[in-house]
Amino acid sequence: MLLPFFIVRNKKKGSKLYLYLGSTLILISPLNANILGYDTLSVFLLSLIFSLTVLYLSKANFFLIGLISFLCGAAVVVRIPNVAVIPIVMLSVFFQLKEGRKREKRWQDPLFVLILSLSTIAIFYLLYYNGLGKLQKTVEGSEYYSLKSLITNYLKDAFKLLLYIILNLSLFSIYKFLLLKKLGRISLVIFGIVYFIFIILFIYNTNYSWNYSLFLISLPLSIVGVHTYQNREIPQFKNSLIIYTFVLFLFVNPLGSITGLLKVSSLFLLFPFVMWYTGIELKRFWILIFIILIPLSILEKGSGIFEDKNLNLLNSPVESELLYPLRTNELRAQFLRKIQAEVADLQGKGYNVYFYGNKSHIFRYLYPESSLGIDSFFQPVETLQFISQIERKISGKEKIAIFVVNLYPEKRAIYEITPLENELQNLGLERVVDEAMIFYKK
């Protein structure tokens, strides 16, 4: 959140800035903090790229272009859907107006961004994967989520987000009308009550704070929309370009995510900087919404639901030095203890123990030697795309045990055998079921 302030120096000062920063810290507190490492790094890189792009719009030079291009490539290496940041930066660079530059030469910097970004990506991939074959196998894991499910989730969240924006803009328009009638104070009280009821009924306490995240991001989109419209006749090209760039950056992190537009709120932390730098002034109407939202965000944090459980229920200690001081719910703690006990028993009998499945990451962390050598984050049981790698790993070994952990224990049931599990049985492995724990051995 403070990154752009350190990179882009500005002589503007004001006590409001500190209020904005403090309020933002509270407002983003309910957002999912337990995100994956590459998502955290992705947010950092996108924030850094945005900050440097703003700096470039003020002080265009060759060094900044090179640094931005390198970071764009690094962002794609961290998370492939971040490739969308490259055309966004190219557009921002192209539309920046540098005095004395001929129009036909304005393509040079954007093309340099494209070439250097792609070169950085190619070098990273060749060094890490040592060829395209290993990269292709890794990318195959991303096919676990169908394009249809991705688009469906995007459309659902886009519809909600649009409704929130329409609500904000409609009530703001009514407020402006009543303000002209000298009924501003009364209307603020009425709208305050309306927003409070609306947030309690439709925004508060949803899984992963989903509706809260979408409503939160609807506010800067509404605010910049109103600001841009009201200042449409005032020549502020650079500020407008920064605002448009910020809006586009918001939608980079959710790309390729099965969680729809949930992650769009991850770059809300840049909004205080955008307001400060571009001179966006919060009207009383928007301040009222934030005043209502701040205490509710604290309640949202305390009563939030993560992975189907309230945070207050995550009070069971995990009996592992590697996981200290993490806590979880009792069912998952029991599940973890049961598998640890079973692994200890199997290893004591000379078994080679492995883990497979989309929810097996914690066990592969606890038992590094249990990896099947699959680089993909996703390890689906509905397809056989990794069965050949499993066969190679277990080939020649006499005693083998493969734990299949594709669901959390709350959602685990004795269900129909999946294609991958059926193939494990065809390889001669016996299925062992003990409540939520399922493994195959021979």
C-alpha positions in Angstrom: 0.0 0.0 0.0 2.9 2.4 0.8 5.0 1.2 -2.2 3.7 3.8 -4.7 4.2 6.6 -2.2 7.9 5.7 -1.9 8.4 5.3 -5.6 6.4 8.3 -6.9 7.4 11.4 -4.9 4.9 14.2 -4.8 4.9 17.5 -2.9 1.3 17.1 -2.0 0.7 16.8 1.7 -2.4 16.6 3.9 -3.7 15.0 7.0 -6.5 13.3 5.0 -3.9 11.0 3.4 -3.1 9.4 6.8 -6.8 8.9 7.4 -7.2 7.3 4.0 -4.3 4.9 4.7 -5.6 3.9 8.1 -9.1 3.4 6.9 -7.8 1.2 4.0 -5.9 -1.1 6.4 -9.2 -1.7 8.3 -11.3 -2.1 5.1 -9.0 -4.7 3.6 -8.7 -6.7 6.8 -11.5 -9.1 6.0 -10.0 -10.0 2.7 -8.5 -13.5 2.4 -5.0 -13.1 3.9 -4.2 -16.8 3.6 -3.7 -16.6 -0.2 -1.2 -18.7 -2.0 2.4 -17.6 -2.2 2.3 -16.8 -5.9 -0.8 -14.7 -5.4 0.9 -12.6 -2.8 4.0 -12.2 -5.0 1.7 -11.4 -7.9 0.0 -8.6 -5.9 3.4 -7.2 -5.0 4.7 -7.2 -8.6 1.5 -5.7 -10.0 1.6 -2.9 -7.4 5.3 -2.3 -8.2 4.6 -2.2 -12.0 1.7 0.2 -11.5 3.8 2.5 -9.3 6.7 2.5 -11.9 4.2 3.1 -14.7 2.9 6.2 -12.9 6.4 7.4 -12.4 7.1 6.8 -16.1 4.1 8.9 -17.1 5.7 11.8 -15.1 9.4 11.1 -15.9 9.7 9.1 -19.1 13.1 7.5 -19.5 14.7 4.5 -21.0 15.7 2.9 -17.7 12.2 2.9 -16.4 10.9 1.3 -19.6 13.5 -1.5 -19.1 12.7 -2.0 -15.5 8.9 -2.1 -16.1 9.4 -4.6 -18.9 11.5 -6.9 -16.8 8.9 -6.8 -14.0 6.1 -7.5 -16.4 8.0 -10.6 -17.5 8.6 -11.6 -13.9 4.9 -11.2 -13.1 4.0 -13.5 -16.0 6.5 -16.1 -14.8 4.9 -16.0 -11.3 1.4 -16.3 -12.7 0.7 -16.8 -16.4 -2.6 -14.8 -16.5 -0.6 -11.8 -15.5 0.3 -11.6 -19.2 -2.6 -9.1 -19.4 -0.5 -6.5 -17.6 1.8 -6.2 -20.7 -0.8 -4.7 -23.1 -2.1 -2.5 -20.2 1.4 -1.0 -19.7 1.9 -0.7 -23.5 -1.3 1.3 -23.8 -0.4 3.5 -20.9 3.0 4.2 -22.3 1.6 4.8 -25.8 -1.0 7.4 -24.6 1.4 9.3 -22.4 2.1 12.7 -24.0 5.7 13.6 -24.0 6.4 17.1 -25.3 8.3 17.1 -28.5 7.7 13.5 -29.4 6.4 12.8 -32.9 3.3 10.7 -33.0 4.8 8.0 -35.3 7.6 7.5 -32.8 5.3 6.8 -29.9 5.2 3.1 -30.9 8.9 2.7 -30.0 8.5 2.4 -26.2 5.4 0.2 -26.2 7.2 -2.2 -28.7 10.2 -2.2 -26.4 8.0 -3.1 -23.5 6.5 -6.0 -25.5 9.9 -7.3 -26.8 11.7 -7.1 -23.5 8.8 -8.6 -21.5 8.6 -11.6 -23.8 12.3 -12.0 -23.8 12.3 -12.0 -19.9 9.6 -14.6 -19.9 11.4 -16.8 -22.4 14.7 -16.6 -20.4 13.0 -17.4 -17.1 11.1 -20.4 -18.5 14.1 -21.8 -20.3 16.3 -21.5 -17.2 13.7 -22.9 -14.8 12.1 -25.6 -17.0 15.1 -26.4 -19.1 12.9 -26.8 -22.2 9.3 -26.6 -23.2 8.5 -30.2 -22.4 8.4 -29.8 -18.6 6.6 -26.4 -19.0 3.9 -28.1 -21.1 3.3 -30.7 -18.4 3.0 -28.0 -15.8 0.6 -26.0 -17.8 -1.6 -29.1 -18.2 -2.5 -28.7 -14.6 -4.3 -25.4 -15.3 -6.8 -27.3 -17.4 -8.4 -28.7 -14.3 -10.9 -25.8 -14.4 -13.0 -25.6 -17.6 -13.3 -22.4 -19.5 -17.1 -22.7 -19.0 -16.8 -22.6 -15.2 -14.4 -19.7 -15.4 -16.7 -17.6 -17.6 -19.7 -18.5 -15.5 -18.1 -17.4 -12.3 -16.8 -14.2 -14.0 -20.3 -13.4 -15.2 -21.9 -14.0 -11.8 -19.5 -11.7 -10.1 -19.6 -9.1 -12.8 -23.4 -9.0 -12.5 -23.1 -8.5 -8.7 -20.4 -5.8 -9.2 -22.5 -4.0 -11.8 -25.5 -4.0 -9.4 -23.4 -2.5 -6.6 -22.1 0.2 -8.9 -25.6 1.0 -10.2 -26.8 1.2 -6.6 -23.9 3.5 -5.6 -24.4 5.8 -8.6 -28.2 5.9 -8.3 -28.2 6.9 -4.7 -25.4 9.4 -5.3 -27.5 11.0 -8.1 -30.5 11.2 -5.7 -28.2 12.7 -3.0 -27.0 15.4 -5.4 -30.6 16.2 -6.4 -31.6 16.5 -2.7 -28.5 18.5 -2.0 -29.8 21.1 -4.5 -33.1 21.2 -2.6 -31.1 21.8 0.6 -32.0 18.4 2.0 -28.5 17.0 2.0 -28.2 16.3 5.7 -31.6 14.5 5.9 -30.7 12.5 2.8 -27.4 11.4 4.3 -29.2 10.0 7.3 -31.7 8.1 5.1 -29.0 6.8 2.8 -26.9 5.8 5.8 -29.8 3.7 7.1 -30.3 2.2 3.6 -26.7 1.2 3.2 -26.5 -0.2 6.7 -29.5 -2.5 6.1 -28.3 -3.4 2.6 -24.8 -4.4 3.8 -26.1 -6.4 6.7 -28.6 -8.3 4.5 -26.5 -8.9 1.3 -22.8 -8.1 2.0 -22.0 -9.2 5.5 -20.8 -12.6 6.5 -20.5 -14.6 3.2 -17.9 -17.3 2.4 -14.4 -15.8 1.8 -16.1 -12.4 2.4 -17.0 -12.7 -1.3 -19.8 -10.1 -1.4 -17.8 -7.8 0.8 -14.9 -7.9 -1.6 -17.1 -7.1 -4.6 -18.9 -4.3 -2.8 -15.6 -2.9 -1.6 -14.2 -2.7 -5.1 -17.5 -1.2 -6.4 -16.7 1.9 -4.3 -13.5 3.1 -6.1 -15.0 2.2 -9.4 -18.0 4.3 -8.6 -15.9 7.2 -7.2 -13.5 7.4 -10.1 -16.5 7.1 -12.5 -18.2 10.1 -10.8 -14.9 12.0 -10.7 -14.1 11.4 -14.3 -17.6 12.5 -15.4 -17.7 15.7 -13.3 -14.2 16.7 -14.6 -14.8 15.7 -18.2 -14.3 19.2 -19.5 -11.2 19.9 -17.5 -7.9 19.0 -19.3 -6.3 16.4 -16.9 -5.0 13.9 -19.4 -2.2 12.4 -17.2 -4.5 12.0 -14.1 -7.2 10.4 -16.3 -4.6 8.0 -17.8 -3.5 7.0 -14.3 -7.1 6.4 -13.2 -7.8 4.3 -16.3 -4.6 2.3 -15.8 -5.6 1.7 -12.1 -9.0 0.4 -13.1 -7.4 -2.0 -15.7 -4.9 -3.2 -13.2 -7.7 -4.2 -10.8 -8.8 -6.9 -13.1 -5.5 -8.5 -13.8 -5.2 -10.6 -10.6 -8.6 -12.4 -11.1 -7.8 -13.6 -14.6 -7.5 -17.3 -14.8 -8.9 -17.8 -11.3 -11.9 -20.1 -10.6 -12.9 -17.6 -7.8 -14.4 -15.2 -10.4 -13.7 -11.6 -9.5 -13.0 -12.3 -5.9 -9.3 -11.3 -6.3 -10.2 -7.9 -7.9 -10.2 -6.4 -4.4 -6.5 -7.3 -3.8 -5.4 -4.1 -5.4 -7.8 -1.9 -3.5 -4.8 -1.0 -1.4 -3.6 1.2 -4.3 -6.7 3.4 -4.2 -5.4 5.8 -1.5 -2.4 6.6 -3.7 -4.6 7.1 -6.8 -6.8 9.5 -4.8 -3.9 11.4 -3.4 -2.0 11.7 -6.7 -4.8 12.5 -9.0 -6.6 14.9 -6.6 -9.8 12.9 -6.2 -11.8 14.4 -3.3 -14.2 12.2 -1.4 -17.7 13.7 -1.2 -19.7 13.4 2.0 -21.8 10.7 0.4 -18.8 8.4 -0.1 -17.3 9.2 3.3 -20.7 8.2 4.8 -20.4 4.7 3.1 -16.9 4.2 4.4 -17.9 5.3 7.9 -20.6 2.6 7.8 -18.3 0.0 6.3 -15.3 0.4 8.6 -17.0 -1.0 11.8 -18.8 -3.7 9.8 -15.4 -4.7 8.2 -14.1 -5.3 11.7 -17.2 -7.5 12.4 -16.7 -9.2 9.0 -13.1 -10.0 10.0 -14.1 -11.5 13.3 -17.0 -13.5 12.0 -15.6 -14.3 8.6 -16.0 -17.7 7.1 -12.9 -19.3 5.6 -13.1 -22.8 4.0 -16.6 -23.3 5.3 -15.7 -22.5 8.9 -16.0 -19.4 11.1 -12.6 -18.0 12.1 -13.6 -18.3 15.8 -13.9 -22.1 15.3 -10.3 -22.4 14.2 -9.1 -23.1 17.7 -7.6 -26.6 17.5 -3.8 -26.8 17.7 -1.9 -28.7 15.0 0.4 -31.3 16.6 3.4 -30.7 14.3 6.5 -28.6 14.9 6.6 -27.7 11.2 3.0 -26.2 11.4 3.4 -24.4 14.7 1.6 -22.1 15.7 -1.2 -22.8 13.1 -4.6 -23.7 14.3 -7.6 -25.3 12.5 -11.0 -26.8 13.3 -11.2 -30.0 15.3 -12.3 -32.2 12.4 -9.3 -31.2 10.3 -7.0 -31.5 13.3 -8.2 -35.1 13.8 -7.8 -35.8 10.0 -4.2 -34.6 10.1 -3.4 -36.6 13.2 -5.0 -39.8 11.7 -2.9 -39.5 8.5 0.3 -38.7 10.4 -0.3 -41.8 12.5 -1.0 -43.9 9.4 2.1 -42.6 7.6 4.3 -43.4 10.7 2.9 -47.0 10.8 3.4 -47.5 7.0 6.9 -46.1 7.0 7.7 -48.4 10.0 6.7 -51.3 7.8 8.9 -50.2 5.0 6.3 -48.6 2.7 7.2 -45.8 0.3 4.5 -43.2 1.1 3.2 -40.7 -1.5 0.5 -38.1 -1.6 -1.7 -36.9 -4.5 -4.6 -34.6 -4.9 -5.6 -30.9 -4.9 -5.7 -30.7 -1.1 -2.5 -32.7 -0.5 -0.1 -29.8 -0.4 0.2 -29.7 3.4 1.2 -33.3 3.5 3.8 -32.9 0.8 5.2 -30.1 2.9 5.3 -32.3 6.0 6.7 -35.2 4.0 8.9 -33.8 1.2 9.9 -37.3 0.1 6.3 -38.1 -0.6 6.1 -36.0 -3.7 5.3 -37.9 -6.9 7.4 -35.5 -8.9 4.4 -33.6 -10.4 5.1 -29.9 -10.7 1.5 -28.8 -11.3 -0.3 -27.2 -8.5 -3.5 -28.9 -9.5 -3.6 -32.7 -9.2 -7.1 -33.7 -10.4 -8.6 -37.2 -9.8 -11.2 -36.8 -12.6 -8.6 -37.2 -15.3 -5.6 -39.4 -15.9 -3.2 -36.7 -17.2 -0.6 -37.6 -14.5 -1.0 -41.3 -14.2 2.1 -42.0 -16.4 4.2 -39.9 -13.9 2.8 -41.9 -11.0 3.6 -45.2 -12.7 7.2 -44.1 -13.3 7.6 -43.0 -9.7 6.3 -46.2 -8.2 7.9 -48.5 -10.8 10.2 -51.1 -9.3 9.1 -50.4 -5.7 7.7 -53.3 -3.7 5.8 -51.6 -0.9 3.8 -48.5 -2.0 1.1 -46.4 -0.3 -0.5 -43.5 -2.2 -2.8 -41.2 -0.2 -5.5 -39.5 -2.3 -6.4 -36.1 -0.7 -8.6 -34.2 -3.2 -11.2 -32.9 -0.7 -11.2 -31.4 2.8 -12.5 -33.9 5.4 -15.8 -32.0 5.8 -16.6 -32.7 2.2 -15.2 -36.2 2.1 -17.6 -39.1 1.7 -17.5 -42.6 0.5 -18.2 -41.7 -3.0 -18.0 -43.4 -6.4 -14.4 -44.2 -7.3 -12.8 -41.6 -9.6 -11.0 -42.4 -12.8 -7.6 -41.9 -11.3 -8.4 -44.2 -8.3 -9.8 -46.8 -10.6 -6.5 -46.7 -12.5 -4.6 -47.1 -9.3 -6.6 -50.3 -8.6 -5.8 -51.5 -12.1 -2.1 -51.1 -11.2 -2.6 -53.6 -8.4 -3.1 -51.2 -5.5 -5.6 -52.0 -2.8 -8.1 -49.4 -1.7 -8.1 -48.6 2.1 -10.9 -46.4 3.5 -11.0 -45.1 7.1 -13.7 -42.4 7.4 -12.3 -39.4 5.4 -8.9 -41.0 4.9 -8.4 -42.9 1.7 -5.2 -44.5 0.4 -4.0 -47.2 -2.0 -1.3 -49.7 -1.1 0.4 -52.8 -2.3 
